[in-house]
Amino acid sequence: MSERQHTGLEQAEILSLLSEGGEFCVRVRGDCMSPGIRSGDRARIRPHAKCRPGDVVAVAAQDDPWVCHRFLGYARYGAGRWVLTKADSNSQRDRLVPADQLIGKVVGVNGQPLRTGLPARLRAMAHWLQFMFRLAWQWLGEGRRPPGDAARDPAWRRSEQ
């Protein structure tokens, strides 16, 4: 595997790298993931890797060609599938990003493997659950019934009356 280092990538360049396959390195700007990943670090990205809550991923962003943030999970919302991410230094999660904008998983920083511990995975799952509960609360507040068997559940019908 050859190491390719890229700085200041534009969206078209990222798509070109993804079509080539294989891992590639990018230079990180900003400290939103510190202390684990700092500005100036080299992040190794594995395109199309399976992501689990707590992993650090690279996603295409509206205001940047890409960002490396913590992966919280996927969500189905409206007609699409979305990716939830959050910077370690931010208290709020990022905006939803379409799943096809997920570039890959960060598997190493500065030549060292990036390992995600259990606390980071649990925090990511808690943020994902918080988002899903808020989404469900909003959905139910609009007077909709839950899909499937829940709509036939006697407890649900009692709460509706």
CORFENVEN-V382310 format. One record per run of one state. SS is the DSSP state (alpha for helix, beta for strand, coil for the rest). FROM is the first residue (numbers start at 1). TO is the last residue. If there is no record, write none. Layout:
BEGIN
ss:from:to
SS:FROM:TO
SS:FROM:TO
END
This chain:
BEGIN
ss:from:to
coil:1:4
beta:5:6
coil:7:10
alpha:11:20
coil:21:23
beta:24:27
coil:28:41
beta:42:47
coil:48:55
beta:56:59
coil:60:66
beta:67:77
coil:78:79
beta:80:86
coil:87:96
beta:97:98
alpha:99:101
beta:102:109
coil:110:111
beta:112:113
coil:114:117
alpha:118:141
coil:142:147
alpha:148:152
coil:153:153
alpha:154:160
coil:161:161
END
